[in-house]
């Protein structure tokens, strides 16, 4: 079955940058709305950003102007460029794909990658 693998998380200082990557083991992004979620301790998982099949991008209000989502369907890869990081961005970030095709509806999740913003 399809697996999503995230990478690029780590420690950054406030105001710094990180780039998260998500690679799918199958060709699913062409037929998927793909996005990034995050979850901090004691809080619910929230949608950070998503990109639809038509290329429409949506961002959580607190990250608008700082984060950029992109994808390469041919390479089955999704990225999240995070700039001007804040302490509030600290969380585990998860890659998500909502695959839709005739007769098929399946959501996929990555294992998560830790992002810590601290001085």
Secondary structure, 3 states (H helix, E strand, C coil): CCCEEEECCEEECCCCCEEEEEEECCCCHHHEEEEEEEECCCCCCEEEEEECCCCCEEECHHHCCCEEEEEECCCCEEEEEECCCCHHHCEEEEEEEEEEECCEEEEEEECCEEEEECC
